[in-house]
């Protein structure tokens, strides 16, 4: 699958390149080389070559997209397969909640000068 993804991206870049170098008024590749295109291939042939390359790139893009669709993993037959985000959310909901910490007791007030501290009561041990 990753191979087709890479091929689709590269084909899109090539197709964008060919579309951008075309000139709708007929200049295109031949006009960008200041006549050099006319000496090498001729103006008509350069336009035909760019147009053919555009058609080939678009056909390749179509084929890659269709093949990647056919080869993509399919869902369950009954249509109950969850998306990845639904699976993550469901997993988070099924986890038990963390226990809440016990509330902290307020510190006892300090005894004033001259007073003794109040006695702390401790529970008596229970025997069995």
C-alpha positions as CSV (number, residue, x, y, z in Angstrom):
1,X,0.0,0.0,0.0
2,X,2.8,2.4,0.8
3,X,4.3,1.8,-2.6
4,X,1.1,2.9,-4.3
5,X,0.9,5.9,-2.0
6,X,4.4,7.0,-3.1
7,X,3.6,6.3,-6.7
8,X,0.5,8.4,-6.6
9,X,2.3,11.3,-5.0
10,X,5.1,11.2,-7.6
11,X,2.6,10.9,-10.4
12,X,0.7,14.0,-9.1
13,X,4.0,16.0,-9.0
14,X,4.9,14.9,-12.6
15,X,1.3,15.7,-13.8
16,X,1.4,19.1,-12.2
17,X,4.8,19.8,-13.8
18,X,3.4,19.0,-17.3
19,X,0.3,21.0,-16.8
20,X,2.2,24.0,-15.6
21,X,4.7,24.1,-18.5
22,X,1.9,24.1,-21.0
23,X,0.8,27.4,-22.4
24,X,-2.8,27.6,-23.4
25,X,-1.9,30.1,-26.2
26,X,0.4,27.6,-27.9
27,X,3.7,28.9,-26.6
28,X,4.4,26.3,-23.9
29,X,7.7,24.5,-23.9
30,X,8.8,25.9,-27.2
31,X,8.3,29.5,-26.2
32,X,10.2,29.1,-22.9
33,X,13.5,28.2,-24.7
34,X,13.5,31.3,-27.0
35,X,13.5,29.3,-30.2
36,X,15.8,26.6,-29.0
37,X,12.8,24.2,-28.9
38,X,12.1,25.0,-32.6
39,X,15.7,24.0,-33.5
40,X,15.7,20.8,-31.5
41,X,12.2,19.3,-31.9
42,X,10.1,22.0,-33.6
43,X,7.4,24.0,-32.0
44,X,4.6,21.6,-32.9
45,X,6.4,18.5,-31.7
46,X,7.2,20.0,-28.3
47,X,3.6,20.8,-27.8
48,X,2.6,17.3,-28.8
49,X,5.2,15.8,-26.5
50,X,4.0,17.8,-23.5
51,X,0.4,17.0,-24.3
52,X,1.2,13.2,-24.7
53,X,3.1,13.3,-21.4
54,X,0.2,14.9,-19.7
55,X,-2.2,12.3,-20.9
56,X,0.2,9.5,-19.9
57,X,0.7,10.9,-16.4
58,X,-3.0,11.3,-15.9
59,X,-3.7,7.7,-17.1
60,X,-1.0,6.5,-14.7
61,X,-2.5,8.4,-11.8
62,X,-5.9,6.9,-12.6
63,X,-4.5,3.4,-12.7
64,X,-2.6,3.8,-9.4
65,X,-5.6,5.2,-7.6
66,X,-7.9,2.3,-8.9
67,X,-5.3,-0.4,-8.0
68,X,-4.7,1.1,-4.5
69,X,-8.5,1.1,-4.0
70,X,-8.8,-2.5,-5.1
71,X,-5.9,-3.6,-2.9
72,X,-6.9,-1.7,0.2
73,X,-7.9,-3.7,3.2
74,X,-11.6,-4.4,3.4
75,X,-13.9,-4.1,6.4
76,X,-15.9,-6.8,8.1
77,X,-18.7,-8.2,6.0
78,X,-21.4,-7.1,8.4
79,X,-20.1,-3.5,8.4
80,X,-19.4,-3.3,12.1
81,X,-15.7,-2.5,11.9
82,X,-14.9,0.6,13.9
83,X,-12.6,3.4,12.7
84,X,-9.3,3.9,14.5
85,X,-10.6,6.9,16.4
86,X,-13.7,4.9,17.6
87,X,-11.5,2.1,18.7
88,X,-9.2,4.5,20.7
89,X,-12.2,6.2,22.3
90,X,-13.9,3.0,23.2
91,X,-10.6,1.7,24.7
92,X,-10.3,4.9,26.8
93,X,-13.9,4.5,28.1
94,X,-13.5,0.9,29.1
95,X,-10.5,1.6,31.2
96,X,-11.3,2.0,35.0
97,X,-11.1,5.4,36.4
98,X,-8.2,6.2,38.5
99,X,-9.0,6.3,42.3
100,X,-9.5,9.7,43.7
101,X,-7.0,10.7,46.4
102,X,-8.3,10.9,49.9
103,X,-9.2,14.5,50.9
104,X,-6.4,16.1,52.9
105,X,-7.3,17.0,56.5
106,X,-6.7,20.5,57.6
107,X,-3.8,20.9,60.0
108,X,-4.9,21.3,63.7
109,X,-4.5,24.9,64.9
110,X,-1.4,25.5,66.9
111,X,-2.0,26.0,70.7
112,X,-1.7,29.4,72.0
113,X,1.1,30.2,74.4
114,X,0.4,28.9,77.8
115,X,-2.1,26.3,76.6
116,X,-1.3,22.7,76.2
117,X,-1.8,20.9,73.0
118,X,-5.1,18.9,72.7
119,X,-4.8,15.2,73.3
120,X,-5.0,13.1,70.2
121,X,-7.4,10.3,70.5
122,X,-6.2,7.0,69.1
123,X,-8.6,4.1,68.5
124,X,-8.3,1.3,71.0
125,X,-7.0,-1.9,69.5
126,X,-9.6,-4.5,69.0
127,X,-9.0,-8.0,70.1
128,X,-10.2,-11.2,68.4
